[in-house]
Amino acid sequence: MSLSPDGRMSLSPGEDLPRARERRKQPLSSAVQTALERYFDDLDGHPPGDLYEMVMGEVERPLLAMVLQYTHGNQTRAAELLGINRSTLRKKLQQYGLD
C-alpha cells in the first residue's frame, strides 16, 4: 500500500484489498517488533550497535515526512500535530535532510 501525493492510499501492485485492510488493523508497535525480530535474526550473533538511534531514525524520518506531506509543508501546523516546538521540528528536518 502506498500514499499518493494528494494523501490517498492506494494498493501496491499485486496486493489485494482484504490483506491491505488486515495490515492496517495491526498497531505500529507490531510492525516495529517484526522489524526488530528480523534485524536480530540478520545479525547472526553479531552485537547490535546504536540500536536506539537506528530505530528512532527509521521511525522519525518517515513520521516527519508524512506529517509535512499531510500539512502541505506547513511547519507550524506540523509541529502542532507532532506536539513539538517549531524550532525542534526545523532542527529535526535539517538532521534528516527534509528541509
Buried (B, 14 or more C-beta within 10 A) or exposed (E): EEEEEEEEEEEEEEEEEEEBEEEEEEEEEEEEEEEBEEBEEEEEEEEEEEEEEEBEEEBBBEBBEEBBBBBEEEBEBBBBBBEBEBEEBBEBBEEBEBE
